[in-house]
Amino acid sequence: MQNNLILGVLIALIVGGFGGYAIANTSNPFSDDYLQTSASMMDENGTTMMQMGGMMMSAGTMMTEKGERYNDQEMIDQGAELYENGSMMQGKGQQMNERGGGMTQMMGR
């Protein structure tokens, strides 16, 4: 009885393993269209992030100037922080553009 149980479990594992391997081997979760769409979205989102970063930097500069004009240290600090965040966003947007372009080149398009 115990040998039959062990034999049954081993057969079930072997059949399940082969079945899972066959299913995983035939399905392709990352089709060319999916990858092309992902690369295109990365390019578009990277460009948008760069534009938003530029606007944040500009707003940060204006806040700093207004803070200096009205002698408001809090406004100066917030303007500097906004400028820094905008600069970081521009950098991350540029990285995203580069990755999207790299994906497109890898696919040969």
JOWO-V849957 format. One record per residue. N is the residue number from 1. RES is the residue in one small letter. PHI is phi in whole degrees, 0 to 359 (999 if undefined). OMEGA is omega as a letter, one per 30 degrees, with the letter a starting at -180 (none if undefined). Layout:
N_RES_PHI_OMEGA + N_RES_PHI_OMEGA
This chain:
1_m_999_a + 2_q_291_l + 3_n_295_l + 4_n_294_l + 5_l_295_l + 6_i_296_l + 7_l_297_l + 8_g_296_l + 9_v_294_l + 10_l_297_l + 11_i_296_l + 12_a_297_l + 13_l_295_a + 14_i_294_l + 15_v_298_l + 16_g_297_l + 17_g_296_l + 18_f_294_l + 19_g_296_l + 20_g_296_l + 21_y_296_a + 22_a_296_l + 23_i_294_a + 24_a_293_a + 25_n_287_a + 26_t_271_a + 27_s_268_l + 28_n_240_a + 29_p_290_a + 30_f_244_l + 31_s_286_l + 32_d_299_l + 33_d_296_l + 34_y_298_a + 35_l_294_l + 36_q_296_l + 37_t_296_l + 38_s_297_l + 39_a_296_l + 40_s_295_l + 41_m_295_l + 42_m_297_l + 43_d_298_a + 44_e_296_a + 45_n_292_l + 46_g_297_l + 47_t_296_l + 48_t_297_l + 49_m_297_l + 50_m_295_l + 51_q_295_l + 52_m_296_l + 53_g_298_l + 54_g_297_l + 55_m_293_l + 56_m_295_l + 57_m_296_l + 58_s_297_l + 59_a_295_l + 60_g_296_l + 61_t_297_l + 62_m_296_l + 63_m_297_l + 64_t_297_l + 65_e_297_l + 66_k_295_l + 67_g_298_l + 68_e_291_a + 69_r_296_a + 70_y_262_l + 71_n_55_a + 72_d_247_a + 73_q_295_l + 74_e_297_l + 75_m_293_l + 76_i_297_a + 77_d_295_l + 78_q_293_l + 79_g_296_l + 80_a_294_l + 81_e_294_l + 82_l_297_l + 83_y_298_l + 84_e_299_l + 85_n_296_l + 86_g_295_l + 87_s_296_l + 88_m_296_a + 89_m_295_l + 90_q_299_l + 91_g_298_l + 92_k_292_l + 93_g_295_l + 94_q_295_l + 95_q_299_l + 96_m_295_l + 97_n_299_a + 98_e_296_l + 99_r_293_l + 100_g_297_l + 101_g_295_l + 102_g_295_l + 103_m_297_a + 104_t_296_l + 105_q_294_l + 106_m_297_a + 107_m_279_l + 108_g_79_a + 109_r_241_none
